[in-house]
Amino acid sequence: MAFNATYFDGNSSKSHSVEIYPNYSSWRISFSDSILPKQDINWQVNDIKKSEVYTKDIVVFTYGKDFPFQRIESADIDFIDYINNSNNDLLSTKVDVVLHKSVGRSILILVFAIIAFAIGMYFYVIPTIAVGFAKNLPSKSVISFGDYVYRTLSPTLTIDNKQSEKLQDFVDALTIQSEFPIDIKVATSDDLNAFALSGGKIVVFSSLLEKIQNENQLAALIGHEISHIENRHVLKSVSRNLSSAIFISIIFGDVNGVTAILGENAHLFSQLSYSRSLEKEADIFGLELLRNNNLDLHGMPELFQILKDESLVDIPAYLSNHPILQDRIQYTSEIAETQKSFTENTLLKEKWVLLKKELQQNIEEQKTEIDE
Amino acid sequence: MEVISGLKTEKKKFSYFGKGSEFAVIYLKNIVLTVLTIGLYYPWAKVELLKYHYQSTALDQNRFTFHGTGKEVFRGFIKLYAVIVVLYALVLYALQTQNTVVLGFAMATFYLFFILLIPFAIHGAARYRASRSSWKGIYFKYLGDRMELFWKCVTGALLTIVTLGLYGSWFSVDIRKYVISHLRFGNLSFDFKGKGETLFWINLKFVFLFYLTLGIYSFWYFKELWSFYADNTEITQDGKKVNFRFTMQPGDIFELMIVNFFLIAFTFGLATPWVAVRTFKFIFRFLEIEEGLDTDSIQQVKYDNYDDAAGDDFLDILDIDLV
């Protein structure tokens, strides 16, 4: 078995036509073009260096431990076949041979692999990393992030200081085990809404507060929002939502886009919608808070009933989905039924009465203003 | 031309034998490996793509070979990142002090250092690429002096700034001449004979005609520019000089660029490997060496075993390519 090739001795660029007689452990190279007979050369297979790249129509090898290196180039199809079928890693790379056997199929598989990888990154890896990041961010940073968002939002909010103070009194009277100090505000608005920001800020809109009939319902609402804060739902959702956008801007090399994304999305923080599982987690947490404070667990389903009734008239931004709301009334009621007898929390009742008085006064003031 | 029988001194043509689909397999395989390793595989990917282009390029029926390894390129990146990390640490430290003077000093150091690294990177890249390139078993070699190139770059850059960019053409020619004239291929040497003023006029014409012709002049500009680079590059063999020739016409450049543009635009970049192959095919089809070079009698000289790829990597990061 002899194959045709071109040989270079490494000392000069003169090309020699040669015949190669490959063996398992060595190649014999015999000169076919010399006018003067030249002696055969032996290449030990262990010292042969392949070119480490696949080109279909040519194989190239260099040889020798010390400079100058000898070289062989061959376009002999039989030799190329011999190399491609060789099991010796020193001569051919199996993966490349397989990949180049059916080029079209390989391209399809590789493109598919790249797309699958990108999708996996986009929908699974990146959000998981983002949520992990949100979970492990130090409290100090969470608080300053919340403050930043609140500062951005505050120009759009009309805070009622008197009501806020009374509501804060109510919150302070609650027994809460919280990583973050809770700072609650009442904002004048017709929207039936309340939202929590990272690091302890809660904003309740006045119209929602007016609809609430007792301390149990109020504590249910607050407990629910505190859960969002405690479990870092805001940060997790934001990281998850923005991680993909951030990932895309990194892929396209637009790192400046990352800061822009955060800035542009500040307005969304007041209308964040959480996944069903996060909402449920918050509901359960809220019920737990009611129980720990000797309040009636029925406050929670009652709160949802109020929202449901109201949303028939006007769909609020806060929990607009009826079936979900119905579902939540159901499971919170079931949990509420399990509550055993408890001693009434008079302190909270007192605080609630004070707050309600303030609310009543406010409504009357508004009425007289309108009358005048 | 002296006709001596047995000498291979006819006109030498380059040709590129790469195939789009074949290169696509290699290109995509390397993307997969690079993303799976969060970028760690990049040096090996870079080397394999280079090897492919080299091995697909023939002159006088023989292929070029790139002998670099992923390991060398990887080590280069490690060195480079060490420097970059130190520079970033300096800037981060300065940011923390909240002192504008310290911050200004740190930023200045950062940028200055980055810019001053460029001549060393050019030196390193030229030396690494040359020592890792061969044809017909003969190796290239770069004999330039690091500091000489550095001072050339510093004075050239300063003059360019002082003249508001006018000196740029002379600067660019000066550096090209330095690098090419210190390049060896076995016992062949090279030189670049282009003049700064020629490049200056080529660029000046471009500035004026580009707007007048709504950009159409670009094709003539590239023809002039590439011909300027190729036609002024000279090979010396045993005292005898021959030139490169670049014979592409503006129409060819138009065809190359327009088709490449549409290929990329309509396939969302998927055609990148085909475009790369097409471009190499085009360029090498029009590149030749005048008659007179005897490609069978080039003698090997001492080997420059330079395995430091950091300079090459730095130019890679800055997206500058030699040649």
HADDOCK unambig.tbl for C-alpha pairs under 7 A between the chains (distance, minus, plus):
assign (segid A and resid 8 and name CA) (segid B and resid 136 and name CA) 6.16 0.50 0.50
assign (segid A and resid 8 and name CA) (segid B and resid 137 and name CA) 5.86 0.50 0.50
assign (segid A and resid 10 and name CA) (segid B and resid 137 and name CA) 4.85 0.50 0.50
assign (segid A and resid 10 and name CA) (segid B and resid 138 and name CA) 6.18 0.50 0.50
assign (segid A and resid 10 and name CA) (segid B and resid 300 and name CA) 6.82 0.50 0.50
assign (segid A and resid 11 and name CA) (segid B and resid 299 and name CA) 5.94 0.50 0.50
assign (segid A and resid 11 and name CA) (segid B and resid 300 and name CA) 4.96 0.50 0.50
assign (segid A and resid 12 and name CA) (segid B and resid 297 and name CA) 6.16 0.50 0.50
assign (segid A and resid 12 and name CA) (segid B and resid 298 and name CA) 5.51 0.50 0.50
assign (segid A and resid 12 and name CA) (segid B and resid 299 and name CA) 4.53 0.50 0.50
assign (segid A and resid 12 and name CA) (segid B and resid 300 and name CA) 5.73 0.50 0.50
assign (segid A and resid 13 and name CA) (segid B and resid 136 and name CA) 5.29 0.50 0.50
assign (segid A and resid 13 and name CA) (segid B and resid 137 and name CA) 6.53 0.50 0.50
assign (segid A and resid 13 and name CA) (segid B and resid 138 and name CA) 6.33 0.50 0.50
assign (segid A and resid 13 and name CA) (segid B and resid 295 and name CA) 6.59 0.50 0.50
assign (segid A and resid 13 and name CA) (segid B and resid 296 and name CA) 5.02 0.50 0.50
assign (segid A and resid 13 and name CA) (segid B and resid 297 and name CA) 5.67 0.50 0.50
assign (segid A and resid 13 and name CA) (segid B and resid 298 and name CA) 5.09 0.50 0.50
assign (segid A and resid 13 and name CA) (segid B and resid 299 and name CA) 6.50 0.50 0.50
assign (segid A and resid 14 and name CA) (segid B and resid 296 and name CA) 4.26 0.50 0.50
assign (segid A and resid 14 and name CA) (segid B and resid 297 and name CA) 5.89 0.50 0.50
assign (segid A and resid 15 and name CA) (segid B and resid 296 and name CA) 6.79 0.50 0.50
assign (segid A and resid 53 and name CA) (segid B and resid 48 and name CA) 6.25 0.50 0.50
assign (segid A and resid 53 and name CA) (segid B and resid 51 and name CA) 6.24 0.50 0.50
assign (segid A and resid 53 and name CA) (segid B and resid 52 and name CA) 5.98 0.50 0.50
assign (segid A and resid 67 and name CA) (segid B and resid 303 and name CA) 6.95 0.50 0.50
assign (segid A and resid 69 and name CA) (segid B and resid 137 and name CA) 6.85 0.50 0.50
assign (segid A and resid 70 and name CA) (segid B and resid 137 and name CA) 6.46 0.50 0.50
assign (segid A and resid 71 and name CA) (segid B and resid 137 and name CA) 5.80 0.50 0.50
assign (segid A and resid 103 and name CA) (segid B and resid 21 and name CA) 6.57 0.50 0.50
assign (segid A and resid 103 and name CA) (segid B and resid 22 and name CA) 6.67 0.50 0.50
assign (segid A and resid 103 and name CA) (segid B and resid 25 and name CA) 6.80 0.50 0.50
assign (segid A and resid 106 and name CA) (segid B and resid 25 and name CA) 6.50 0.50 0.50
assign (segid A and resid 107 and name CA) (segid B and resid 24 and name CA) 6.87 0.50 0.50
assign (segid A and resid 107 and name CA) (segid B and resid 25 and name CA) 5.60 0.50 0.50
assign (segid A and resid 110 and name CA) (segid B and resid 28 and name CA) 6.04 0.50 0.50
assign (segid A and resid 110 and name CA) (segid B and resid 29 and name CA) 6.44 0.50 0.50
assign (segid A and resid 111 and name CA) (segid B and resid 28 and name CA) 6.99 0.50 0.50
assign (segid A and resid 114 and name CA) (segid B and resid 32 and name CA) 5.99 0.50 0.50
